Amino acid sequence: MEARELYRKLHQISDSINSDQKILIGQQLAFSEGKGWRKDNQHIGLELISDMDKAVGLTPAVLGVDFNEIGNWNRDLLVDQMREVHRRGGAVTMSWHTPALINDGKGNGSSWDKTTSIVDRILPGGDYHHKLISQLNNLADFFIEIKDIPVIFRPWHEHNGSWFWWGGKNCSKDQYLKLWEVTVKHLKRRGVHNLLYAYSPTGVDEYYLERYPGDQYIDILGVDFYFYNKFFDLAINGLNSLNKYKKGIVWLCEEAARRNKIPAVTEFGMETSSYKRFWTDYFGWPLERAGMEQILGRGKAPKKGPSYIMLWRNDMTDKNHYYGPIPGHKNNTNFKELLTKGIFQGL
């Protein structure tokens, strides 16, 4: 019931592009970690406070969590925060930086460990299939525990790059599609019914749908997109990185409308948010109806718009690893300018 209600709500937000447009703002670990601070189970029950609250007066409406970040030290806190965000009308999204399920002793065992072939050996018939089933059972146990909270589940993300063991050159198309099929079917078989499933490659290009699992497995068409710096962005995206992103968002929204899916920017940001007018021109404008009409022509915006955009986390210790507003940042005034448009919403 809760998942159906969230599904309906996100569709309504997406459809609002044709009237009084609204988009939810979120951030990874928004209420448990920020620049210079981190909370654990001892902080259960406290008011939801984030760097974004302190810097610009907005409480994120989407809370991002990664299953691999949950430990005994913060589990109760994160569940409490997830439940509170849901109670207040927000949304919870969970990614899964799945650790390497086969360790050859050469890598570090993380999701970035590509020292051995994994996907083919964890699929049905593989000699390590039991490892995948064990991990999926851990997921199922957790989701059943929080069955009163609807969750946007985003596994096997950024697969069109090769930095994760399930991505790019590290498995075939058929193996990746089978990985999705096994994941969704096993969770449903275990009785997990509080999930919406999100598909989130990095960037939007002609290969976006190449490894699309199929409409029967996906509720949300997402994209992970990052800006870096003027030299790196030039090398990756050419002379107009912003315009490429804007065109990608337009395509994503049109494709979501064709498939009756929910479009979303499932990860976004720029470390230190240093570009001038970053929030209005890079974060906001490509998602707004007026911005899309620059691409399609006046009065020709897509039938659906992004339902939410989620910033990556603000790190507790790394002085440069933050993606959302922080107190004292030079671009906070620009973020507040973004909010005056009334489009981007918190709790």
Disulfide bonds with the S-S distance in Angstrom:
none
